[in-house]
Amino acid sequence: MSATGYAWADELFRRFDSLYGRQRMGIHWLNHDRQSEARRWEAALRDYTRPTIRRTVQALRDQIGAGGTSIPTVDEFTGLCAALEGRPVW
């Protein structure tokens, strides 16, 4: 079962707001239409389950705890999802 849908992408972005801060995410989205980005992320994540996406968010949280602060691109996020599922990362 796919995890995604527009509501799921929006929830993911709210989690990013929590992880990285609303102000920083606002700046991040300044030159992007958040709804268009949500559709883009939805399409990219359609093959991943909710548990995989949740584990990926937790991995980001762990990276932040270890000093990492970069907001992931959709490609970086899907790469983390793939790695957590043992898929090849291209």
N, C-alpha and C positions, 0 to 999 in steps of 0.2 A: 504494500500500500504506500502510495506516495505521500510525503509529508507536506507537500507544498500546496500552494494556492495563494492568492493575493493576501489573504489574512495571515498566512504563515510568514510570508516575506515581511509584512508589516510588523509582526511580532518579533521577528529576528532583528529588524531595525530598532525596535524599542529595547531589545536586549543590548544592542550595540550602544544605544544612548546610555544605558546603565553602566556598561563596561568602560566606555571611553568618555562619557560626559555629554550632556545635551548640547552644550555650547560648542564643543569640538566637533560633534557630529553635524551640527547646524552649519558650521564652516565647511565641513567635508561635503555636504550636499548643496552648498551655495550655488554652484554652477551646474547642478544636475536636477532634473525633475524626479522627485522621490517616487512618484507613482510609476514613471517609466523604469526607474531603477528596480523597483519592486517586481515589475513584470519580467525584467531581465534576470534578476536573481531567481525568481520563481521558475523560469525556464531552465536555468542552469542547475537548479537543485531538484528538479522533478524526479530524478532517479534515486534520490536518497531518502531514507526513512527519518521520521522524527527522532528516534533514538540516536541515529548517526549525527544529525544536525545538533542535537542537544550535547552530545559528547564533543563535537567540534567547538561549540560555544564554551564548554568547560575547558577545553584545551587552550582556547584564547585567553580565558580567565587565568589559567595557570601560567601562560606566557607573560601576561601583564604582571602577575605576582613575581615572576623571575626577571622583571625589568623590561620586557618587550612592550612597546606602546603603539606599534603600527596598526592602523585600521586596515583590515584585509580587503583586497579587491575580490570581486566575485571569483576570479580564477584562483586566487590564493585560498579562499574559503573552500571551494570545491576540491582543490588539491588536498586540503586537510581532511575533508570528508572521505575522499578516495583512499588516502593513506590509512585512516582509521578503519576502513572496511577491507583493507588489504588489496585494493585495486591498484593497477599501475597508474602512476601519476605522470602525465605527459608534459 
